[in-house]
């Protein structure tokens, strides 16, 4: 079973980017062919962010849509810093996973004038403390008063994760949760405990984040955070090359129409990352998701896939 990303959440942006990765293979001196209908070029390159499940899932969704529409799609998985650098330099045409205004703010400041912001497709990206949906606590204030209902335990993820630091430095002191055992382990271990507790009908409190397939797989809900200790929600943007609108005017319109709500995104991630039937086969996972959402392509593109 795949448990998705682990320690990448909201680590501080900065340091040395892994620019030793060569992006030359993604670019070409040859002019790209155009698609007469809509005026779009037929070839497009997509940078897929390594370790970011929602970006991987949505990129594969769009690869399927574009190929059905007659585009020739190339994709490369790389660190986000490499992707943004390549996008600004013309080595990529599109990437689907830019977190603003906080997580990727440094990249926006550096490359914002060299890329095209194509809009927001998801607007509820945030850190959370989640509990099984039938448990008594409704807020983090309740959790402090009802900690014994949860075995006096808060299940965390990796020690190096930004979520872990924020929980330690902000959430626990803000809500007086010092009496709870804050278990710091790993994302797979947290998800295993979450599965075990929900299967057994037991109460559990875990650190989590949106978007994540766990919200589709398990009966969980977020605790309210009245003091804002976990920070505000972010938006997930799409970025294109600086001349994206000139080269892909029709696709730019489709992307403007593109959004996913929690139910749609969590179910797509769950199929792709937590369903053994589609292990290592994102194309099949996308096909299965589109069968469950038969009107999606029409709603986004204004017509069925060709």
Backbone as CSV, one residue per row, in Angstrom:
resi,resn,N_x,N_y,N_z,CA_x,CA_y,CA_z,C_x,C_y,C_z
1,UNK,0.847,-1.195,0.000,0.000,0.000,0.000,0.879,1.241,0.000
2,UNK,0.529,2.213,-0.811,1.290,3.445,-0.884,0.658,4.482,0.019
3,UNK,1.479,5.157,0.811,0.955,6.162,1.718,1.290,7.586,1.282
4,UNK,1.757,7.773,0.062,1.920,9.124,-0.448,3.110,9.847,0.117
5,UNK,3.082,11.193,0.043,4.241,11.974,0.415,4.453,11.973,1.908
6,UNK,5.637,12.343,2.316,5.933,12.290,3.733,6.380,13.628,4.286
7,UNK,7.643,13.987,4.118,8.199,15.107,4.867,8.202,16.418,4.124
8,UNK,7.628,16.491,2.956,7.780,17.708,2.184,6.931,18.873,2.678
9,UNK,5.958,18.634,3.542,4.960,19.640,3.840,5.561,20.905,4.428
10,UNK,5.450,21.992,3.707,5.695,23.320,4.213,7.072,23.482,4.853
11,UNK,8.070,22.784,4.301,9.437,23.048,4.711,9.801,24.449,4.242
12,UNK,10.746,25.094,4.928,11.127,26.456,4.547,11.700,26.460,3.145
13,UNK,11.266,27.431,2.340,11.786,27.563,0.994,13.134,28.248,1.071
14,UNK,14.084,27.781,0.308,15.407,28.399,0.275,16.448,27.340,0.130
15,UNK,17.691,27.708,0.303,18.780,26.756,0.155,19.106,26.551,-1.302
16,UNK,19.927,25.566,-1.541,20.394,25.316,-2.899,19.441,24.416,-3.638
17,UNK,18.992,24.840,-4.809,18.122,24.020,-5.641,18.950,22.971,-6.355
18,UNK,18.308,21.879,-6.667,19.012,20.784,-7.344,19.095,21.073,-8.826
19,UNK,19.839,22.137,-9.163,19.889,22.571,-10.545,20.885,21.799,-11.366
20,UNK,21.563,20.847,-10.734,22.479,20.026,-11.512,21.738,19.133,-12.487
21,UNK,20.407,18.943,-12.220,19.608,18.150,-13.145,19.537,18.873,-14.474
22,UNK,19.891,18.212,-15.532,19.877,18.850,-16.845,18.480,18.881,-17.401
23,UNK,18.090,20.058,-17.906,16.779,20.216,-18.500,16.851,20.335,-20.008
24,UNK,18.063,20.154,-20.538,18.223,20.351,-21.972,17.349,19.416,-22.778
25,UNK,17.102,18.219,-22.241,16.321,17.237,-22.989,14.877,17.663,-23.159
26,UNK,14.433,18.613,-22.316,13.038,19.046,-22.379,12.810,20.112,-23.439
27,UNK,13.888,20.722,-23.938,13.729,21.819,-24.871,14.123,21.400,-26.266
28,UNK,13.744,22.209,-27.240,14.052,21.879,-28.617,14.190,23.144,-29.426
29,UNK,15.102,23.148,-30.385,15.254,24.283,-31.279,14.281,24.225,-32.437
30,UNK,13.599,23.090,-32.588,12.675,22.932,-33.701,11.362,23.630,-33.388
31,UNK,10.771,24.357,-34.324,9.456,24.966,-34.072,8.401,23.892,-33.915
32,UNK,7.494,24.113,-32.970,6.476,23.115,-32.715,5.328,23.265,-33.700
33,UNK,4.752,22.117,-34.076,3.606,22.130,-34.980,2.413,22.742,-34.273
34,UNK,1.496,23.285,-35.036,0.309,23.887,-34.444,-0.915,23.066,-34.775
35,UNK,-1.890,23.177,-33.907,-3.177,22.531,-34.099,-4.092,23.567,-34.723
36,UNK,-4.516,23.337,-35.930,-5.304,24.330,-36.642,-6.516,24.788,-35.862
37,UNK,-7.217,23.859,-35.226,-8.408,24.214,-34.456,-7.986,24.816,-33.130
38,UNK,-8.330,26.078,-32.899,-7.976,26.746,-31.663,-6.619,27.394,-31.721
39,UNK,-5.793,27.059,-32.726,-4.492,27.675,-32.872,-3.448,27.191,-31.910
40,UNK,-3.727,26.167,-31.112,-2.751,25.671,-30.143,-1.628,24.894,-30.816
41,UNK,-0.421,25.024,-30.291,0.631,24.093,-30.672,0.239,22.695,-30.201
42,UNK,0.637,21.705,-30.938,0.223,20.329,-30.618,1.145,19.650,-29.627
43,UNK,2.348,20.170,-29.436,3.280,19.561,-28.502,3.358,20.413,-27.238
44,UNK,3.377,19.732,-26.085,3.426,20.450,-24.814,4.212,19.623,-23.801
45,UNK,4.993,20.292,-22.981,5.769,19.614,-21.942,5.246,20.027,-20.571
46,UNK,5.077,19.047,-19.701,4.522,19.279,-18.364,5.552,18.865,-17.319
47,UNK,5.842,19.748,-16.398,6.711,19.435,-15.268,5.879,18.933,-14.103
48,UNK,6.181,17.715,-13.653,5.421,17.086,-12.570,6.256,17.137,-11.286
49,UNK,5.735,17.718,-10.203,6.521,17.892,-8.978,6.705,16.586,-8.214
50,UNK,7.937,16.201,-8.038,8.244,14.958,-7.339,7.788,15.032,-5.880
51,UNK,7.019,14.022,-5.444,6.615,13.927,-4.051,5.357,14.696,-3.682
52,UNK,4.752,15.408,-4.632,3.549,16.191,-4.344,2.358,15.457,-4.965
53,UNK,1.636,14.700,-4.147,0.622,13.785,-4.668,-0.442,14.484,-5.502
54,UNK,-0.930,15.639,-5.026,-1.983,16.317,-5.783,-1.470,16.781,-7.145
55,UNK,-0.206,17.213,-7.198,0.368,17.625,-8.476,0.566,16.468,-9.428
56,UNK,0.981,15.335,-8.896,1.150,14.135,-9.713,-0.203,13.682,-10.255
57,UNK,-1.207,13.651,-9.382,-2.533,13.187,-9.793,-3.137,14.087,-10.865
58,UNK,-3.090,15.396,-10.652,-3.700,16.331,-11.589,-2.917,16.390,-12.898
59,UNK,-1.597,16.281,-12.822,-0.793,16.259,-14.052,-1.177,15.069,-14.918
60,UNK,-1.327,13.906,-14.297,-1.710,12.717,-15.060,-3.130,12.828,-15.597
61,UNK,-4.004,13.486,-14.864,-5.356,13.736,-15.368,-5.294,14.571,-16.645
62,UNK,-4.492,15.616,-16.629,-4.409,16.489,-17.798,-3.633,15.857,-18.948
63,UNK,-2.675,15.023,-18.645,-1.993,14.294,-19.716,-3.007,13.459,-20.485
64,UNK,-3.900,12.784,-19.767,-4.929,11.973,-20.410,-5.860,12.833,-21.252
65,UNK,-6.328,13.949,-20.685,-7.242,14.817,-21.418,-6.581,15.353,-22.681
66,UNK,-5.360,15.831,-22.550,-4.677,16.443,-23.688,-4.370,15.426,-24.784
67,UNK,-3.970,14.232,-24.387,-3.696,13.214,-25.409,-4.971,12.842,-26.151
68,UNK,-6.085,12.764,-25.446,-7.356,12.489,-26.113,-7.763,13.631,-27.047
69,UNK,-7.293,14.825,-26.740,-7.588,15.989,-27.567,-6.590,16.169,-28.710
70,UNK,-5.647,15.261,-28.851,-4.733,15.312,-29.982,-3.396,15.972,-29.736
71,UNK,-3.095,16.296,-28.484,-1.790,16.880,-28.162,-0.747,15.775,-27.989
72,UNK,0.486,16.106,-28.266,1.614,15.234,-27.959,2.246,15.755,-26.674
73,UNK,2.140,14.960,-25.616,2.532,15.424,-24.291,3.831,14.746,-23.863
74,UNK,4.789,15.559,-23.454,5.981,15.064,-22.786,5.922,15.509,-21.333
75,UNK,6.375,14.657,-20.435,6.377,15.031,-19.022,7.686,14.622,-18.381
76,UNK,8.071,15.365,-17.357,9.267,15.040,-16.591,8.983,15.304,-15.126
77,UNK,9.336,14.351,-14.282,9.182,14.514,-12.842,10.480,15.053,-12.262
78,UNK,10.367,16.103,-11.461,11.559,16.736,-10.898,11.190,17.496,-9.638
79,UNK,12.195,17.933,-8.899,12.002,18.805,-7.752,11.292,20.082,-8.186
80,UNK,10.477,20.652,-7.308,9.711,21.827,-7.695,10.605,22.987,-8.124
81,UNK,11.740,23.142,-7.454,12.636,24.218,-7.829,13.169,24.058,-9.236
82,UNK,13.482,22.836,-9.620,13.947,22.557,-10.978,12.840,22.852,-11.989
83,UNK,11.612,22.483,-11.641,10.489,22.722,-12.554,10.263,24.210,-12.763
84,UNK,10.237,24.981,-11.688,9.978,26.411,-11.831,11.098,27.105,-12.595
85,UNK,12.331,26.701,-12.335,13.459,27.258,-13.079,13.342,26.912,-14.559
86,UNK,12.986,25.663,-14.862,12.823,25.245,-16.244,11.661,25.916,-16.924
87,UNK,10.596,26.154,-16.181,9.428,26.833,-16.747,9.793,28.261,-17.156
88,UNK,10.503,28.951,-16.271,10.909,30.319,-16.576,11.897,30.371,-17.730
89,UNK,12.686,29.305,-17.891,13.695,29.268,-18.943,13.229,28.668,-20.251
90,UNK,11.971,28.239,-20.316,11.439,27.697,-21.555,11.596,26.210,-21.736
91,UNK,12.026,25.502,-20.697,12.204,24.052,-20.812,10.916,23.283,-20.540
92,UNK,9.983,23.894,-19.814,8.655,23.332,-19.605,7.623,24.336,-20.093
93,UNK,6.448,23.818,-20.444,5.339,24.676,-20.845,4.316,24.869,-19.738
94,UNK,4.202,23.885,-18.826,3.102,23.899,-17.872,3.474,23.112,-16.628
95,UNK,3.044,23.602,-15.465,3.092,22.825,-14.238,1.828,23.116,-13.445
96,UNK,1.367,22.147,-12.678,0.017,22.205,-12.116,-0.026,22.443,-10.606
97,UNK,1.130,22.647,-9.942,1.125,22.553,-8.482,1.964,23.653,-7.843
98,UNK,1.444,24.883,-7.854,2.136,26.027,-7.268,1.318,26.512,-6.075
99,UNK,1.889,26.413,-4.875,1.164,26.746,-3.646,1.442,28.200,-3.265
100,UNK,0.371,28.995,-3.232,0.473,30.412,-2.912,-0.650,30.800,-1.947
101,UNK,-0.414,31.793,-1.083,0.672,32.768,-1.148,1.900,32.471,-0.291
102,UNK,1.992,31.310,0.348,3.055,31.097,1.322,4.132,30.120,0.854
103,UNK,3.741,28.876,0.590,4.730,27.818,0.395,5.719,28.120,-0.713
104,UNK,5.242,28.599,-1.840,6.112,28.845,-2.991,6.304,30.333,-3.266
105,UNK,6.174,31.126,-2.224,6.285,32.576,-2.387,7.651,32.986,-2.925
106,UNK,8.712,32.315,-2.493,10.057,32.672,-2.947,10.200,32.447,-4.451
107,UNK,9.579,31.396,-4.959,9.634,31.134,-6.397,8.805,32.158,-7.176
108,UNK,7.673,32.560,-6.602,6.876,33.588,-7.263,7.649,34.895,-7.347
109,UNK,8.336,35.245,-6.270,9.128,36.478,-6.272,10.246,36.411,-7.312
110,UNK,10.848,35.237,-7.451,11.983,35.082,-8.365,11.558,34.975,-9.816
111,UNK,10.482,34.218,-10.074,10.123,33.888,-11.456,8.786,34.456,-11.922
112,UNK,8.095,35.191,-11.045,6.732,35.610,-11.352,6.574,36.360,-12.659
113,UNK,7.560,37.150,-13.036,7.451,37.919,-14.272,7.854,37.109,-15.498
114,UNK,8.349,35.884,-15.289,8.787,35.042,-16.401,7.834,33.878,-16.665
115,UNK,6.718,33.834,-15.944,5.742,32.762,-16.117,4.351,33.370,-16.245
116,UNK,3.401,32.550,-16.646,2.001,32.968,-16.739,1.199,32.256,-15.662
117,UNK,0.558,33.007,-14.777,-0.326,32.397,-13.780,-1.641,32.067,-14.473
118,UNK,-1.939,30.767,-14.571,-3.101,30.298,-15.312,-4.336,30.107,-14.436
119,UNK,-4.222,30.450,-13.170,-5.391,30.392,-12.309,-5.269,29.373,-11.190
120,UNK,-6.317,29.305,-10.392,-6.395,28.452,-9.200,-7.330,27.288,-9.471
121,UNK,-6.873,26.062,-9.194,-7.760,24.920,-9.374,-8.198,24.293,-8.046
122,UNK,-7.534,24.677,-6.938,-7.921,24.148,-5.622,-7.612,25.226,-4.597
123,UNK,-8.562,25.516,-3.698,-8.402,26.670,-2.810,-8.491,26.332,-1.329
124,UNK,-8.278,25.072,-0.976,-8.417,24.683,0.429,-7.225,23.865,0.904
125,UNK,-6.037,24.246,0.458,-4.822,23.530,0.849,-4.369,24.025,2.223
126,UNK,-4.320,23.128,3.203,-3.996,23.581,4.552,-3.548,22.422,5.442
127,UNK,-2.887,22.801,6.531,-2.519,21.861,7.579,-3.712,21.657,8.502
128,UNK,-3.837,20.440,9.045,-5.004,20.130,9.868,-4.634,19.216,11.027
129,UNK,-5.510,19.187,12.016,-5.566,18.114,13.006,-6.924,17.445,12.781
130,UNK,-6.893,16.154,12.470,-8.117,15.443,12.104,-8.449,14.376,13.138
131,UNK,-9.747,14.083,13.236,-10.243,13.039,14.132,-11.253,12.188,13.381
132,UNK,-11.532,11.004,13.900,-12.601,10.197,13.310,-13.910,10.957,13.435
133,UNK,-14.738,10.871,12.396,-15.885,11.764,12.292,-16.932,11.565,13.380
134,UNK,-16.979,10.405,14.024,-17.988,10.171,15.057,-17.456,10.409,16.465
135,UNK,-16.285,11.042,16.579,-15.730,11.314,17.905,-16.257,12.637,18.454
136,UNK,-16.082,12.905,19.759,-16.792,14.037,20.377,-16.214,15.422,20.115
137,UNK,-14.917,15.561,19.974,-14.305,16.889,19.859,-14.677,17.539,18.528
138,UNK,-15.003,18.819,18.576,-15.311,19.584,17.369,-14.203,20.582,17.040
139,UNK,-13.425,20.971,18.041,-12.377,21.955,17.842,-11.129,21.542,18.623
140,UNK,-10.035,22.236,18.356,-8.806,21.964,19.109,-8.967,22.352,20.573
141,UNK,-9.826,23.292,20.856,-10.126,23.612,22.247,-10.809,22.429,22.929
142,UNK,-11.714,21.766,22.217,-12.368,20.566,22.762,-11.354,19.459,23.003
143,UNK,-10.394,19.311,22.069,-9.418,18.231,22.189,-8.641,18.346,23.493
144,UNK,-8.320,19.567,23.900,-7.602,19.761,25.159,-8.436,19.289,26.351
145,UNK,-9.753,19.513,26.280,-10.629,19.128,27.384,-10.998,17.653,27.341
146,UNK,-10.950,17.058,26.140,-11.412,15.680,25.948,-10.273,14.738,25.578
147,UNK,-9.067,15.078,25.957,-7.921,14.289,25.500,-8.007,12.829,25.924
148,UNK,-8.646,12.577,27.078,-8.751,11.188,27.527,-9.616,10.358,26.583
149,UNK,-10.535,11.014,25.845,-11.357,10.298,24.871,-10.518,9.786,23.695
150,UNK,-9.320,10.345,23.535,-8.427,9.992,22.429,-7.154,9.309,22.936
151,UNK,-7.285,8.706,24.113,-6.145,8.003,24.688,-5.000,8.922,25.043
152,UNK,-5.291,10.216,25.220,-4.270,11.224,25.522,-3.112,11.177,24.528
153,UNK,-3.454,10.930,23.257,-2.412,10.791,22.246,-2.775,11.558,20.980
154,UNK,-1.792,12.259,20.439,-1.892,12.916,19.139,-0.841,12.289,18.236
155,UNK,-1.282,11.689,17.143,-0.384,10.933,16.264,0.156,11.858,15.174
156,UNK,1.485,11.971,15.113,2.117,12.853,14.154,2.819,12.119,13.043
157,UNK,3.584,12.890,12.241,4.338,12.329,11.118,5.835,12.519,11.373
158,UNK,6.614,12.770,10.335,8.067,12.821,10.452,8.544,14.020,11.264
159,UNK,9.663,13.836,11.952,10.219,14.895,12.788,10.590,16.123,11.976
160,UNK,11.029,15.949,10.739,11.479,17.073,9.933,10.391,17.793,9.168
161,UNK,9.158,17.349,9.262,8.077,17.964,8.489,7.674,19.316,9.070
162,UNK,7.307,20.239,8.200,6.833,21.527,8.663,5.601,21.412,9.532
163,UNK,4.725,20.465,9.201,3.527,20.225,10.004,3.897,19.845,11.431
164,UNK,4.938,19.034,11.598,5.380,18.625,12.930,5.878,19.822,13.729
165,UNK,6.655,20.676,13.093,7.179,21.859,13.772,6.067,22.803,14.187
166,UNK,5.118,23.038,13.282,4.011,23.941,13.599,3.160,23.373,14.734
167,UNK,2.958,22.052,14.721,2.192,21.427,15.797,2.901,21.613,17.138
168,UNK,4.216,21.414,17.138,4.989,21.554,18.376,5.041,23.005,18.853
169,UNK,5.328,23.905,17.921,5.605,25.294,18.297,4.356,26.152,18.441
170,UNK,3.287,25.807,17.735,2.109,26.668,17.721,0.861,25.993,18.292
171,UNK,0.527,24.807,17.771,-0.751,24.190,18.134,-0.776,23.748,19.589
172,UNK,0.238,22.997,19.996,0.245,22.449,21.359,0.228,23.539,22.414
173,UNK,1.111,24.556,22.352,1.039,25.602,23.382,-0.199,26.478,23.281
174,UNK,-0.684,26.740,22.074,-1.858,27.598,21.916,-3.092,26.983,22.569
175,UNK,-3.253,25.666,22.429,-4.463,25.010,22.923,-4.241,24.193,24.196
176,UNK,-3.070,24.298,24.792,-2.823,23.591,26.049,-2.850,22.082,25.916
177,UNK,-2.227,21.564,24.851,-2.222,20.124,24.602,-0.965,19.434,25.143
178,UNK,-0.249,20.114,26.031,0.998,19.546,26.551,0.782,18.224,27.275
179,UNK,-0.415,17.983,27.773,-0.691,16.746,28.487,-0.876,15.548,27.583
180,UNK,-0.997,15.761,26.284,-1.145,14.655,25.346,0.224,14.153,24.907
181,UNK,0.315,12.867,24.653,1.528,12.271,24.104,1.553,12.550,22.607
182,UNK,2.457,13.430,22.180,2.568,13.755,20.759,3.550,12.776,20.132
183,UNK,3.009,11.799,19.416,3.803,10.727,18.829,4.334,11.164,17.463
184,UNK,5.657,11.337,17.355,6.302,11.734,16.097,6.940,10.493,15.485
185,UNK,6.471,10.111,14.294,6.987,8.882,13.699,7.173,9.059,12.202
186,UNK,6.160,8.708,11.409,6.233,8.833,9.956,4.813,8.915,9.407
187,UNK,4.698,9.389,8.178,3.379,9.434,7.549,2.767,8.042,7.403
188,UNK,3.510,7.037,6.903,2.918,5.698,6.829,2.460,5.172,8.178
189,UNK,3.245,5.427,9.234,2.857,4.950,10.557,1.591,5.656,11.039
190,UNK,1.506,6.967,10.808,0.297,7.707,11.188,-0.922,7.156,10.469
191,UNK,-0.791,6.924,9.158,-1.922,6.427,8.386,-2.313,5.010,8.803
192,UNK,-1.338,4.211,9.179,-1.626,2.860,9.663,-2.417,2.923,10.975
193,UNK,-2.023,3.849,11.871,-2.774,4.009,13.124,-4.178,4.531,12.850
194,UNK,-4.293,5.456,11.888,-5.603,5.992,11.535,-6.501,4.896,10.993
195,UNK,-5.958,4.049,10.138,-6.740,2.935,9.596,-7.165,1.978,10.702
196,UNK,-6.216,1.631,11.576,-6.523,0.697,12.649,-7.603,1.211,13.578
197,UNK,-7.528,2.490,13.932,-8.507,3.061,14.857,-9.884,3.165,14.220
198,UNK,-9.942,3.647,12.996,-11.254,3.795,12.350,-11.884,2.444,12.046
199,UNK,-11.061,1.463,11.679,-11.595,0.112,11.465,-12.181,-0.461,12.748
200,UNK,-11.527,-0.143,13.880,-11.951,-0.683,15.170,-13.023,0.163,15.848
201,UNK,-13.383,1.289,15.241,-14.380,2.166,15.851,-13.859,2.916,17.049
202,UNK,-12.545,3.167,17.091,-11.923,3.870,18.216,-11.639,5.318,17.852
203,UNK,-11.601,6.177,18.852,-11.284,7.582,18.632,-9.785,7.758,18.392
204,UNK,-9.447,8.714,17.522,-8.047,8.992,17.224,-7.920,10.429,16.753
205,UNK,-6.794,11.050,17.084,-6.468,12.397,16.615,-5.103,12.329,15.928
206,UNK,-5.009,12.882,14.712,-3.772,12.811,13.938,-3.485,14.171,13.299
207,UNK,-2.214,14.405,13.024,-1.860,15.558,12.199,-2.013,15.142,10.738
208,UNK,-2.619,16.035,9.935,-2.910,15.689,8.545,-2.867,16.975,7.720
209,UNK,-3.190,16.896,6.472,-3.222,18.081,5.601,-4.168,17.835,4.440
210,UNK,-4.655,18.926,3.910,-5.472,18.899,2.696,-4.665,19.505,1.557
211,UNK,-4.671,18.879,0.392,-5.411,17.669,0.010,-4.662,16.396,0.384
212,UNK,-5.407,15.363,0.748,-4.853,14.037,1.033,-5.937,12.989,0.819
213,UNK,-5.524,11.847,0.257,-6.501,10.800,-0.033,-7.127,10.198,1.215
214,UNK,-6.517,10.415,2.389,-7.081,9.859,3.624,-8.500,10.355,3.864
215,UNK,-8.820,11.565,3.377,-10.162,12.098,3.560,-11.195,11.336,2.731
216,UNK,-10.748,10.664,1.692,-11.644,9.835,0.888,-11.694,8.411,1.418
217,UNK,-10.578,7.945,1.975,-10.451,6.545,2.391,-11.029,6.287,3.780
218,UNK,-10.897,7.250,4.701,-11.277,7.036,6.095,-12.374,8.018,6.524
219,UNK,-13.189,7.641,7.506,-14.224,8.540,8.018,-13.622,9.547,9.002
220,UNK,-13.036,10.621,8.473,-12.376,11.615,9.310,-12.884,13.010,8.986
221,UNK,-12.653,13.930,9.901,-13.002,15.338,9.720,-11.970,16.176,10.464
222,UNK,-11.871,17.443,10.077,-10.921,18.352,10.707,-11.505,18.954,11.975
223,UNK,-10.621,19.171,12.948,-11.007,19.958,14.113,-10.898,21.435,13.773
224,UNK,-11.835,22.211,14.261,-11.779,23.663,14.065,-10.566,24.233,14.786
225,UNK,-10.009,25.284,14.214,-8.802,25.925,14.726,-9.098,27.408,14.949
226,UNK,-9.867,27.737,15.982,-10.333,29.120,16.139,-9.212,30.135,16.316
227,UNK,-8.060,29.720,16.830,-6.950,30.641,17.028,-6.037,30.743,15.799
228,UNK,-6.298,29.937,14.779,-5.480,29.984,13.573,-4.057,29.505,13.766
229,UNK,-3.843,28.593,14.692,-2.487,28.140,14.984,-1.858,27.368,13.831
230,UNK,-2.679,26.738,13.002,-2.169,25.952,11.878,-1.956,26.788,10.617
231,UNK,-2.295,28.058,10.673,-2.118,28.918,9.510,-3.329,28.912,8.599
232,UNK,-3.312,29.810,7.630,-4.436,29.958,6.711,-4.338,28.980,5.547
233,UNK,-5.479,28.752,4.921,-5.507,27.892,3.740,-4.779,28.570,2.583
234,UNK,-4.209,27.765,1.702,-3.535,28.267,0.512,-4.305,27.845,-0.736
235,UNK,-3.916,28.442,-1.854,-4.473,28.099,-3.156,-3.417,27.369,-3.976
236,UNK,-3.872,26.418,-4.794,-2.959,25.722,-5.702,-3.174,26.287,-7.106
237,UNK,-2.133,26.915,-7.620,-2.170,27.568,-8.928,-1.556,26.689,-10.004
238,UNK,-1.828,27.041,-11.244,-1.152,26.484,-12.416,-0.283,27.570,-13.020
239,UNK,0.934,27.234,-13.380,1.818,28.167,-14.062,2.151,27.649,-15.448
240,UNK,2.174,28.565,-16.403,2.615,28.246,-17.745,3.826,29.073,-18.108
241,UNK,4.444,28.751,-19.228,5.548,29.547,-19.739,5.076,30.973,-20.006
242,UNK,6.018,31.901,-20.131,5.663,33.308,-20.291,4.781,33.533,-21.515
243,UNK,5.012,32.781,-22.597,4.241,32.952,-23.834,3.136,31.913,-23.984
244,UNK,2.682,31.344,-22.853,1.710,30.256,-22.884,0.439,30.660,-23.625
245,UNK,-0.078,31.843,-23.336,-1.330,32.271,-23.948,-1.252,32.403,-25.454
246,UNK,-0.098,32.790,-25.962,0.079,32.906,-27.409,0.163,31.541,-28.070
247,UNK,0.763,30.586,-27.399,0.997,29.268,-27.989,-0.151,28.299,-27.746
248,UNK,-0.892,28.494,-26.662,-1.966,27.560,-26.296,-3.229,28.324,-25.892
249,UNK,-3.789,29.133,-26.769,-4.958,29.940,-26.385,-6.172,29.098,-26.005
250,UNK,-6.409,27.989,-26.716,-7.563,27.153,-26.379,-7.358,26.448,-25.048
251,UNK,-6.179,25.887,-24.851,-5.883,25.212,-23.594,-5.943,26.184,-22.423
252,UNK,-5.508,27.405,-22.616,-5.585,28.384,-21.542,-7.035,28.578,-21.101
253,UNK,-7.959,28.553,-22.066,-9.372,28.652,-21.728,-9.861,27.445,-20.947
254,UNK,-9.405,26.263,-21.336,-9.798,25.054,-20.601,-9.306,25.119,-19.157
255,UNK,-8.055,25.521,-18.994,-7.480,25.579,-17.655,-8.197,26.618,-16.787
256,UNK,-8.682,27.668,-17.410,-9.448,28.665,-16.672,-10.720,28.053,-16.095
257,UNK,-11.271,27.050,-16.787,-12.493,26.376,-16.335,-12.228,25.271,-15.311
258,UNK,-10.951,24.948,-15.076,-10.592,23.753,-14.311,-10.538,24.034,-12.814
259,UNK,-11.360,23.320,-12.057,-11.280,23.288,-10.597,-11.640,21.892,-10.128
260,UNK,-11.146,21.538,-8.960,-11.543,20.299,-8.293,-11.962,20.639,-6.875
261,UNK,-13.080,20.057,-6.419,-13.450,20.210,-5.023,-12.811,19.082,-4.213
262,UNK,-13.010,19.112,-2.914,-12.384,18.120,-2.041,-12.739,16.695,-2.460
263,UNK,-14.011,16.450,-2.684,-14.448,15.094,-3.014,-13.801,14.600,-4.301
264,UNK,-13.744,15.446,-5.319,-13.145,15.047,-6.588,-11.650,14.771,-6.440
265,UNK,-10.937,15.686,-5.788,-9.483,15.540,-5.669,-9.115,14.359,-4.781
266,UNK,-9.780,14.226,-3.647,-9.434,13.133,-2.735,-9.706,11.773,-3.375
267,UNK,-10.784,11.674,-4.138,-11.089,10.396,-4.781,-10.080,10.077,-5.880
268,UNK,-9.631,11.101,-6.617,-8.602,10.876,-7.640,-7.308,10.417,-7.004
269,UNK,-6.876,11.076,-5.931,-5.652,10.677,-5.236,-5.780,9.273,-4.660
270,UNK,-6.944,8.968,-4.106,-7.128,7.662,-3.483,-7.008,6.541,-4.512
271,UNK,-7.591,6.733,-5.680,-7.460,5.740,-6.744,-6.008,5.584,-7.184
272,UNK,-5.309,6.700,-7.309,-3.965,6.674,-7.878,-2.917,6.169,-6.891
273,UNK,-3.068,6.493,-5.608,-2.007,6.204,-4.645,-2.364,5.152,-3.604
274,UNK,-3.610,4.747,-3.547,-4.004,3.848,-2.461,-4.873,2.701,-2.940
275,UNK,-4.857,2.428,-4.235,-5.657,1.342,-4.788,-4.710,0.382,-5.501
276,UNK,-4.599,-0.822,-4.963,-3.640,-1.778,-5.515,-3.927,-2.115,-6.975
277,UNK,-5.163,-1.992,-7.395,-5.516,-2.292,-8.779,-4.811,-1.359,-9.756
278,UNK,-4.518,-0.141,-9.284,-3.904,0.846,-10.177,-2.477,1.202,-9.760
279,UNK,-1.871,0.342,-8.945,-0.496,0.586,-8.514,0.418,0.708,-9.726
280,UNK,1.214,1.788,-9.747,2.179,2.031,-10.829,1.508,2.189,-12.188
281,UNK,0.220,2.533,-12.204,-0.481,2.718,-13.473,-1.405,3.934,-13.360
282,UNK,-0.807,5.147,-13.323,-1.648,6.344,-13.164,-2.640,6.535,-14.293
283,UNK,-2.303,6.076,-15.498,-3.225,6.216,-16.620,-4.510,5.438,-16.362
284,UNK,-4.385,4.225,-15.836,-5.566,3.432,-15.522,-6.374,4.058,-14.397
285,UNK,-5.670,4.658,-13.405,-6.375,5.333,-12.316,-7.178,6.517,-12.844
286,UNK,-6.587,7.270,-13.765,-7.305,8.393,-14.364,-8.519,7.908,-15.143
287,UNK,-8.337,6.837,-15.923,-9.458,6.286,-16.678,-10.608,5.891,-15.753
288,UNK,-10.263,5.257,-14.638,-11.298,4.839,-13.687,-11.997,6.054,-13.080
289,UNK,-11.222,7.092,-12.773,-11.810,8.298,-12.190,-12.724,8.991,-13.198
290,UNK,-12.320,9.058,-14.449,-13.154,9.688,-15.464,-14.443,8.906,-15.707
291,UNK,-14.391,7.583,-15.544,-15.614,6.790,-15.640,-16.580,7.156,-14.510
292,UNK,-16.024,7.490,-13.338,-16.851,7.885,-12.210,-17.316,9.335,-12.319
293,UNK,-16.653,10.108,-13.182,-16.983,11.526,-13.369,-17.163,11.794,-14.867
294,UNK,-18.198,11.212,-15.469,-18.321,11.201,-16.934,-18.521,12.575,-17.573
295,UNK,-18.956,13.560,-16.811,-19.199,14.887,-17.379,-18.023,15.835,-17.207
296,UNK,-16.961,15.354,-16.570,-15.877,16.261,-16.197,-15.204,16.904,-17.404
297,UNK,-14.833,16.105,-18.398,-14.124,16.641,-19.570,-14.982,17.666,-20.279
298,UNK,-16.272,17.368,-20.470,-17.191,18.309,-21.119,-17.241,19.627,-20.359
299,UNK,-17.303,19.545,-19.034,-17.422,20.756,-18.218,-16.185,21.630,-18.352
300,UNK,-15.029,21.008,-18.486,-13.789,21.771,-18.551,-13.503,22.285,-19.954
301,UNK,-13.681,21.434,-20.945,-13.266,21.781,-22.302,-14.406,22.239,-23.194
302,UNK,-15.633,22.055,-22.736,-16.758,22.451,-23.560,-17.138,21.438,-24.619
303,UNK,-16.581,20.240,-24.519,-16.912,19.182,-25.462,-16.233,17.896,-25.084
304,UNK,-16.782,16.775,-25.485,-16.220,15.474,-25.144,-14.839,15.329,-25.770
305,UNK,-13.997,14.525,-25.119,-12.669,14.262,-25.633,-12.753,13.670,-27.035
306,UNK,-11.869,14.158,-27.919,-11.901,13.691,-29.306,-11.241,12.328,-29.437
